[in-house]
């Protein structure tokens, strides 16, 4: 049972490049979400999903795209990277009734 | 909209002392949940404790307890007998029950335990 895994752990992009951050969980959790953490701040919700085929926007969705084709995977796509997207990105999952969200180890992204 | 406020950017405590980390929240919902997470320097988010808005007893998990004062909208984390390993960032967060499990986080408190 690997829990929530994220790849890559580190990434450097140039402005305008696109990329996909991968997130997978093996706990059969319905709910998955993406957060970003900027220096000196708490986490902010980007997008979330309550099940395969269902996604919705969080607090800071602009510049990001998601899809959920399977229960296990929830990739986050940066369409055209900007320096403002330099951040640490966390993926989380839980059951819809759980009082605990399980977080992945994070991806540190730098956009030059 | 929900909001979490953590007014202590940093705290310094002597080892073995108890420490209280402050958290106030704002919501118009009647049903909600409050969480505390620990983030050590390695960066992972570690769930510590949960309190439901209708729970009559304060939540406890080992050395962690949540001092829940609903009328004052506060949910302070109390760590008893602090240890060097407790040095970390601590985040308070809340979730409503109307939708999916969307967490709103505070800005965090950096706790340093001195030997």
Interface residues (C-beta under 8 A of the other chain):
Chain A: X31 X33 X35 X40 X41 X42 X43 X44 X45 X48 X50 X56 X58 X59 X88 X90 X92 X94 X96 X98 X99 X100 X101 X102 X103 X105 X106
Chain B: X4 X33 X35 X43 X44 X45 X47 X50 X52 X91 X93 X100 X101 X102 X103 X104 X105 X106 X107 X108
